[in-house]
């Protein structure tokens, strides 16, 4: 299992939100590239980046710090937030991003996701953010009637590299991930699933690792910043 340290970008800073609420922000570092380097030096194999302002605006807003991270860090990075057309996908991949994460457009324009996955094999992931099993879009501000498993299954043969499944009610709350829902999703599709939301201890990582479903990895943010998870220790746990 891969551990993806998360860097959520708001107004050029590395932050964490509680339950995806832009008004409940904690700033952890006003130099996101320095934060990214810290994670890389601790041994991480990937970085998970989110343009929070972009997710609400529907277009990239925090491009400068993302580009700085890509320039300074030599590990692959994936980015979500505000990526809603092919030209933005192409632009980010041209700038050295390893993988784009498509969330809102996966619901609103699934053909774009399928075209992008076909054009850029291995470089397109789908972000499924859910509240009580239903998909939320536009920075989690809008709820839909779409079920998580139905959306995931609709991309089964599209060549999508991964599904990043976030339980919104767990995100930033330090209360543990929704292991059962994540495992159920991973068993329902053949696409690799990455767990996100609430991963706040080594025990949480071990629970995901031993959940009986083939998870690709887990994303953690606040717990790494707060020191609840030691990154080097966590990486060891997931490699054994």
DAMO-V149884 format. One record per pair of residues at least 6 apart in sequence whose ideal C-beta (glycine too) atoms are under 8 Angstrom apart, sorted by the first residue. I is the first residue (numbers start at 1). J is the second residue. Records with the same first field share a line. If there is no record, write none. Layout:
I = J + J
This chain:
1 = 205 + 208 + 209 + 215 + 216 + 217 + 218 + 238
2 = 45 + 46 + 194 + 216 + 217 + 218 + 238
3 = 44 + 45 + 46 + 205 + 217 + 218 + 220 + 231 + 234 + 235 + 238
4 = 44 + 46 + 47 + 48 + 78 + 194 + 217 + 218 + 219 + 220
5 = 39 + 44 + 47 + 48 + 219 + 220 + 221 + 224 + 231
6 = 48 + 49 + 50 + 196 + 219 + 220 + 221 + 224
7 = 14 + 32 + 35 + 36 + 39 + 47 + 48 + 49 + 50 + 69 + 221
8 = 14 + 15 + 16 + 17 + 49 + 50 + 52 + 221
9 = 15 + 32 + 49 + 50 + 51 + 52 + 53 + 62 + 65 + 66 + 81
10 = 17 + 22 + 25 + 52 + 53 + 62
11 = 53 + 62
12 = 30 + 32 + 62 + 64 + 65
13 = 27 + 28 + 29 + 30 + 32
14 = 27 + 28 + 29 + 30 + 31 + 32 + 35
15 = 25 + 26 + 27 + 28 + 52
16 = 25 + 26 + 28 + 172 + 221 + 222 + 225
17 = 24 + 25 + 26 + 52 + 171 + 172
18 = 24 + 26 + 171 + 172 + 173
19 = 168 + 169 + 171 + 172 + 173
20 = 129 + 136 + 139 + 140 + 168 + 171 + 172
22 = 52 + 56 + 139
24 = 172
26 = 222
28 = 35 + 225
29 = 35 + 225
32 = 65 + 68 + 69
33 = 65 + 68 + 69 + 71 + 72 + 73
36 = 47 + 69 + 72 + 73 + 77
37 = 72 + 73
39 = 47 + 224 + 231
40 = 47 + 73 + 74 + 75
42 = 231 + 232 + 235
43 = 231 + 232 + 235
44 = 75 + 231 + 235
45 = 75 + 76 + 235
46 = 75 + 76 + 77 + 78 + 98 + 217
47 = 69 + 73 + 75 + 76 + 77 + 78
48 = 77 + 78 + 164 + 196 + 219
49 = 66 + 69 + 77 + 78 + 79 + 80
50 = 79 + 80 + 81
51 = 60 + 61 + 62 + 63 + 66 + 79 + 80 + 81 + 82
52 = 62 + 81 + 139
53 = 61 + 62 + 81 + 82
54 = 60 + 61 + 62 + 81 + 82 + 83
55 = 80 + 81 + 82 + 103 + 104 + 138 + 139 + 140
56 = 138 + 139 + 141
57 = 82
58 = 82 + 84 + 104 + 138
59 = 82 + 84 + 88
60 = 66 + 81 + 82 + 83 + 88 + 92
61 = 82
62 = 81
66 = 79 + 92 + 97
67 = 95
69 = 77
70 = 77 + 95 + 96 + 97
76 = 98 + 99
77 = 97 + 98 + 99
78 = 97 + 98 + 99 + 100 + 101 + 125 + 164
79 = 92 + 97 + 99 + 100 + 101
80 = 100 + 101 + 102 + 103 + 125 + 127 + 164
81 = 101 + 103 + 139
82 = 88
83 = 89 + 92 + 100 + 101 + 102 + 105
84 = 102 + 104 + 105 + 109 + 112
85 = 105 + 112
86 = 112 + 115 + 116 + 119
89 = 100 + 102 + 116 + 120 + 124
92 = 100
93 = 100 + 120 + 123
98 = 123
99 = 122 + 123 + 124 + 125 + 161 + 162
100 = 116 + 120 + 123 + 124 + 125
101 = 125 + 126 + 127 + 164
102 = 112 + 113 + 116 + 124 + 125 + 126 + 127
103 = 126 + 127 + 128 + 129 + 137
104 = 137 + 138
105 = 112 + 113
106 = 113 + 126 + 127 + 128 + 151 + 155
107 = 135 + 137 + 144 + 146 + 151
108 = 137
110 = 154 + 155
113 = 124 + 126 + 155 + 158 + 160
114 = 155 + 158 + 159
116 = 124
117 = 124 + 155 + 158 + 159 + 160 + 161
118 = 158 + 159
121 = 159 + 161
122 = 161
123 = 161
124 = 159 + 160 + 161
125 = 160 + 161 + 162 + 163 + 164 + 194
126 = 151 + 152 + 155 + 160 + 162 + 163 + 164 + 191
127 = 163 + 164 + 166
128 = 135 + 148 + 151 + 152 + 163 + 164 + 165 + 166 + 185
129 = 135 + 136 + 137 + 140 + 166 + 168
130 = 136 + 148 + 165 + 166 + 167 + 168 + 181
131 = 140 + 143 + 167 + 168 + 169
132 = 169
133 = 147 + 148 + 181
134 = 143 + 144 + 145 + 146 + 147 + 148
135 = 143 + 144 + 146 + 147 + 148 + 151
136 = 142 + 143 + 144 + 168
137 = 144
140 = 168
148 = 165 + 181 + 185
149 = 184 + 185 + 188 + 189
152 = 163 + 165 + 185 + 188 + 189 + 191
153 = 188 + 189
155 = 163 + 191
156 = 189 + 190 + 191
160 = 191
161 = 191 + 192
162 = 191 + 192 + 193 + 194 + 216
163 = 185 + 189 + 191 + 192 + 193 + 194
164 = 193 + 194 + 196 + 219
165 = 181 + 182 + 185 + 193 + 194 + 195 + 196
166 = 196 + 197 + 219
167 = 177 + 178 + 181 + 182 + 196 + 197 + 198
168 = 197
169 = 197
170 = 176 + 177 + 178 + 197 + 198
171 = 196 + 197 + 198
172 = 221 + 222
173 = 198
174 = 198 + 200 + 222 + 223 + 226 + 228
175 = 198 + 200
176 = 198 + 199 + 200 + 201 + 204 + 207
177 = 195 + 196 + 197 + 198 + 199 + 204 + 207 + 208 + 218
178 = 197 + 198
179 = 195 + 204 + 207 + 208 + 211
182 = 193 + 195 + 208 + 211 + 213 + 215
183 = 211 + 212 + 213 + 215
184 = 213
185 = 193
186 = 193 + 211 + 213 + 214 + 215
187 = 213
192 = 214 + 215 + 216
193 = 213 + 214 + 215 + 216
194 = 215 + 216 + 217 + 218 + 219
195 = 208 + 215 + 217 + 218 + 219
196 = 218 + 219
197 = 219
198 = 204
199 = 205 + 208 + 218 + 219 + 220 + 223 + 229
200 = 220 + 222 + 223 + 228 + 229
201 = 223 + 228 + 229
202 = 229 + 233 + 234 + 237
204 = 218
205 = 218 + 220 + 229 + 234 + 237 + 238
206 = 237
208 = 215 + 218
209 = 215 + 237 + 238
217 = 238
218 = 238
220 = 229 + 234
222 = 228
223 = 229
224 = 231
